[in-house]
């Protein structure tokens, strides 16, 4: 019993388990999509916040670029009073780490550097003509600003300790006559900004990368710009463990259980309007293209999916218990039912035996009745064939005998005697074929002969008065060049040809010289016989479906029983041959027989 219970349980549980897997994967996909949407929003907020900080840097540097400086501007001597009014402002902007003016040869002519958080001191001047940001700044036009990469501040070629991440903003400055006199360079402190970037959002990891995929800052490491301090794991594959991050497009994707969302920060070529005196937009020039990547680790993804897994797991536990109980109860009831039917069957055995004997007798009677019905049908067909096929030669014989009796001329009588002999021969052959058919009825098998079609047609046409004499007005034409021998039942083929000639004579037209033609052909490696006449024809649109049916007649002015074409079709199909008809009223009829 338990084997049946387990088999039934498996049959019911497997589809349910498959449905559970489908629901899990579909719900999992929806959950991951929801995580991705939250991730995109969080990443967008980080990006917007970062870009707003950059815009504040741009406003600051644009402010200094729009000042009208004196001719031959010398802030440390002649024009110190001009700059002193701004130094207090510079001192209170704590995001300034360094504030400098650099001449057109790349040499500083003013340098202020922050010490601590509040103090700003004037430092010795340095030559910066070899620095990338200075070279790029000297190429700037009015209303252009250059932004450098974020990097650790260096003094005299060495990284400053403790590490101080900075970003340099550079803009050209002009005197009151709009002559370019140098550059203003501000080193902005980036520590707070980077700390805000890498602050975690819902246990997600955040990475800020430069255009070479070097990590500027990340929530997974304490150090900023680790590659500048020669940290070997400073690149993408060392910290992020992925190679799918790209600068080419913003996207969100799943890789090895991690969900990544990446958004590029590219300010190069963008323009901003800060209310400058010229009212012209300010263009940003930078190669510092950044990428903000937000990662949801597998453990967080799994924690999000855990409630779904638990609910489906508990559903399966209850389903297993319920199905086992159901299968046990069902099989138990089934066994009880089988036992009941077994007892009932035992009681019915005697009745069944009596019934079997009665059914056996009934089958014998039914078989005898079927045999009688078949024999009656065969005798009915035989009766029709005898009456139909004998009628023409007997009629022809009567006509010839009457002609001989009425003819006084001995020569004409001598000419009629061979015709009488031909008809007698046809009757003799027909009698032999009837005997063969009778033997068929006894043996229940058709005899197949190799028949010369030309001889058979010539023999049959002598059975009709209309074809017995040459001047009778009806011709039988033969075109049997392709083939003239066929393996078939002679009795059936004789009856088929007899019906065709009989119908052609019966339905001939009086306004033309009537004929029937037999033409042999080979089509698709099969023997084909075309039978054509130029009689009154049939309207196939009206009678096409009834042509070969029993007792169907289509010309009320001509006598007949409507059995001829039905027997033709039956005799052909008995030996796997087929017949089709093509007929037009007033033109004639063509039958096509495929053996």
Rosetta blueprint (number, residue, H / E / L):
1 X L
2 X H
3 X H
4 X H
5 X H
6 X H
7 X H
8 X H
9 X H
10 X H
11 X H
12 X H
13 X H
14 X H
15 X H
16 X H
17 X H
18 X H
19 X H
20 X H
21 X H
22 X H
23 X H
24 X H
25 X H
26 X H
27 X H
28 X H
29 X H
30 X H
31 X H
32 X H
33 X H
34 X H
35 X H
36 X H
37 X H
38 X H
39 X H
40 X H
41 X H
42 X H
43 X H
44 X H
45 X H
46 X H
47 X H
48 X H
49 X H
50 X H
51 X H
52 X H
53 X H
54 X H
55 X H
56 X H
57 X H
58 X H
59 X H
60 X H
61 X H
62 X H
63 X H
64 X H
65 X H
66 X L
67 X L
68 X E
69 X E
70 X L
71 X L
72 X L
73 X L
74 X L
75 X L
76 X L
77 X L
78 X L
79 X L
80 X H
81 X H
82 X H
83 X H
84 X H
85 X H
86 X H
87 X H
88 X H
89 X H
90 X H
91 X H
92 X H
93 X L
94 X L
95 X L
96 X E
97 X E
98 X E
99 X E
100 X E
101 X E
102 X E
103 X L
104 X L
105 X L
106 X L
107 X E
108 X E
109 X E
110 X E
111 X E
112 X E
113 X E
114 X E
115 X E
116 X L
117 X L
118 X L
119 X E
120 X E
121 X E
122 X E
123 X L
124 X L
125 X L
126 X L
127 X E
128 X L
129 X L
130 X L
131 X L
132 X H
133 X H
134 X H
135 X H
136 X H
137 X H
138 X H
139 X L
140 X L
141 X L
142 X L
143 X L
144 X E
145 X E
146 X E
147 X E
148 X L
149 X L
150 X L
151 X E
152 X E
153 X L
154 X E
155 X E
156 X L
157 X L
158 X E
159 X E
160 X L
161 X L
162 X L
163 X L
164 X L
165 X E
166 X E
167 X E
168 X E
169 X E
170 X E
171 X E
172 X E
173 X E
174 X E
175 X E
176 X L
177 X L
178 X L
179 X L
180 X E
181 X E
182 X E
183 X E
184 X E
185 X E
186 X E
187 X E
188 X E
189 X E
190 X L
191 X H
192 X H
193 X H
194 X H
195 X H
196 X H
197 X H
198 X L
199 X L
200 X L
201 X E
202 X L
203 X L
204 X E
205 X E
206 X E
207 X E
208 X E
209 X E
210 X L
211 X L
212 X L
213 X L
214 X E
215 X E
216 X E
217 X E
218 X E
219 X L
220 X L
221 X L
222 X L
223 X L
224 X L
225 X L
226 X H
227 X H
228 X H
229 X H
230 X L
231 X L
232 X L
233 X L
234 X L
235 X E
236 X H
237 X H
238 X H
239 X H
240 X L
241 X L
242 X L
243 X L
244 X L
245 X L
246 X L
247 X L
248 X L
249 X L
250 X L
251 X E
252 X E
253 X E
254 X E
255 X E
256 X L
257 X L
258 X E
259 X E
260 X E
261 X E
262 X E
263 X E
264 X E
265 X E
266 X L
267 X L
268 X L
269 X L
270 X L
271 X E
272 X E
273 X L
274 X L
275 X L
276 X L
277 X L
278 X L
279 X L
280 X L
281 X L
282 X E
283 X E
284 X E
285 X E
286 X L
287 X L
288 X L
289 X L
290 X E
291 X E
292 X E
293 X E
294 X E
295 X E
296 X E
297 X L
298 X H
299 X H
300 X H
301 X H
302 X H
303 X H
304 X H
305 X H
306 X H
307 X H
308 X H
309 X H
310 X H
311 X H
312 X H
313 X H
314 X H
315 X H
316 X H
317 X H
318 X H
319 X H
320 X H
321 X H
322 X H
323 X H
324 X H
325 X H
326 X H
327 X H
328 X H
329 X H
330 X H
331 X H
332 X H
333 X H
334 X H
335 X H
336 X H
337 X H
338 X H
339 X H
340 X H
341 X H
342 X H
343 X H
344 X H
345 X H
346 X H
347 X H
348 X H
349 X H
350 X H
351 X H
352 X H
353 X H
354 X H
355 X H
356 X H
357 X H
358 X H
359 X H
360 X H
361 X H
362 X H
363 X H
364 X H
365 X H
366 X H
367 X H
368 X H
369 X H
370 X H
371 X H
372 X H
373 X H
374 X H
375 X H
376 X H
377 X H
378 X H
379 X H
380 X H
381 X H
382 X H
383 X H
384 X H
385 X H
386 X H
387 X H
388 X H
389 X H
390 X H
391 X H
392 X H
393 X H
394 X H
395 X H
396 X H
397 X H
398 X H
399 X H
400 X H
401 X H
402 X H
403 X H
404 X H
405 X H
406 X H
407 X L
408 X L
409 X L
410 X H
411 X H
412 X H
413 X H
414 X H
415 X H
416 X H
417 X H
418 X H
419 X H
420 X H
421 X H
422 X H
423 X H
424 X H
425 X H
426 X H
427 X H
428 X H
429 X H
430 X H
431 X H
432 X H
433 X H
434 X H
435 X H
436 X H
437 X H
438 X H
439 X H
440 X H
441 X H
442 X H
443 X H
444 X L
445 X L
446 X L
447 X L
448 X L
449 X E
450 X E
451 X E
452 X E
453 X H
454 X H
455 X H
456 X H
457 X H
458 X H
459 X H
460 X H
461 X H
462 X L
463 X L
464 X L
465 X H
466 X H
467 X H
468 X H
469 X L
470 X L
471 X L
472 X L
473 X L
474 X E
475 X E
476 X E
477 X E
478 X E
479 X E
480 X L
481 X L
482 X L
483 X L
484 X L
485 X E
486 X E
487 X E
488 X E
489 X L
490 X H
491 X H
492 X H
493 X H
494 X H
495 X H
496 X H
497 X H
498 X H
499 X H
500 X H
501 X H
502 X H
503 X H
504 X H
505 X H
506 X H
507 X L
508 X L
509 X L
510 X L
511 X L
512 X L
513 X L
514 X E
515 X E
516 X E
517 X E
518 X E
519 X E
520 X E
521 X E
522 X E
523 X E
524 X L
525 X L
526 X E
527 X E
528 X E
529 X E
530 X E
531 X E
532 X E
533 X E
534 X L
535 X L
536 X L
537 X L
538 X L
539 X L
540 X H
541 X H
542 X H
543 X H
544 X H
545 X H
546 X H
547 X L
548 X L
549 X L
550 X L
551 X L
552 X L
553 X L
554 X L
555 X L
556 X L
557 X L
558 X L
559 X L
560 X L
561 X L
562 X L
563 X L
564 X H
565 X H
566 X H
567 X H
568 X H
569 X H
570 X H
571 X H
572 X H
573 X H
574 X L
575 X L
576 X L
577 X L
578 X E
579 X E
580 X E
581 X E
582 X E
583 X E
584 X E
585 X L
586 X L
587 X L
588 X E
589 X E
590 X E
591 X E
592 X E
593 X E
594 X E
595 X L
